[in-house]
Amino acid sequence: MTNILENSLVMAVLVALILIPVFIIKRNNKKKKQVLIQSKIEKITSENNLTLTHTDSAMNFLIACSADHKLLFLSLIDFTYEIIELEKVINVKDDIDYNGKEVKSVQLVLTFNSGVNKNISFYKQYNDSEGELSAVKKLAAKWALLLKPAV
């Protein structure tokens, strides 16, 4: 009986010695990424004279709207961004493309007064996680409703 108890205690200590550093490293990396994202957002807003009023993020992107009717779309992978002036947009809708029964893509479609469409991709099949799909669909619908009054 004591051998089983001793072996269980040794295993518990070994598991703790392995898992605690992994947990600490993961938490520290998450904090560093949040600080990096916040600093990038502050830099972009100051460079472009933006005051963000609505902000959302999902998977690998951040979308935000400013008080002066500009839309910011920021990739959280390489931190490239695009600013779209909403005064030039005449229609906004969320669009879900299907590949059979599977969702191929979720995007926000902005139609400009020149007739050109701009697609902002929220989800692409095989590139993004299907686990986030329902949240991304809701986010696209939310932003379509949010931006319609501004158009």
Secondary structure, DSSP 8 states (H G I E B T S, - for coil): -HHHHHHHHHHHHHHHHHHHHHHHHHHHHHHHHHHHHHHHHHHHHHHTT--EEEEEEETTEEEEEETTSEEEEEETTT--EEEEEGGGEEEEEEEEEEETTEEEEEEEEEEETTS-EEEEEEEETTTS-GGGHHHHHHHHHHHHHHHGGG-
